Amino acid sequence: MPVIRQSDAVTHEIHGARFVSYATPRTGSKELCAWRGEIPPGTKAPAHTVNREEILHILDGELLITLDGRTDRVTAGDTLIINPGATLTVENPTERTTLTWVTTSIGLEAELADGTRIVPPWAN
């Protein structure tokens, strides 16, 4: 039984946010990836379109999420389902860091509006 200790998690930073990776192929996962997101105050990630379904759960704090042109405020306890092909923007307009838990299948990629493709190491 693989157990990934907090001390073994790998931290990645991109667009002002931190992604603390727990479940990946490197740690023994065969199908799914999972990570904790830490989105600091004032952070706004660029719009990106995902190729895999993502489940994003707000552990603490709140975010403004724009999904396919619709903007909603999500708060601790809320869960967002992001379907493949959806375009997502994440913003933390508050004065405290928001913590999230995200699960997706291995192979997640995101494409920015300018066509740049991102292959996040915490999801592959």
C-alpha angles and dihedrals in degrees: 000000000000112000116188110205120209088245089058096051116112119227122214127182127206134154091003096303132104125227116197106199121211112154114044136128087267090061095043105273115142102189113004140054126202133185143164115243122210112196112186124215114284094018117142117181117209118257110272136177118224128213097205135048114265128195111206119189122188109227098176135357129010141275140195106234122192110195117180091337097313117111123207134170110232123193140188110310095025121119126205125203112208111192124210110276094026120133114227137189121185123198133174106204093171133092096246136063115265119219121209138177116216130190127185140147121275112272100048113165131175130205122208122217090260091057096257110147119217121200102191112216090213090064102042 
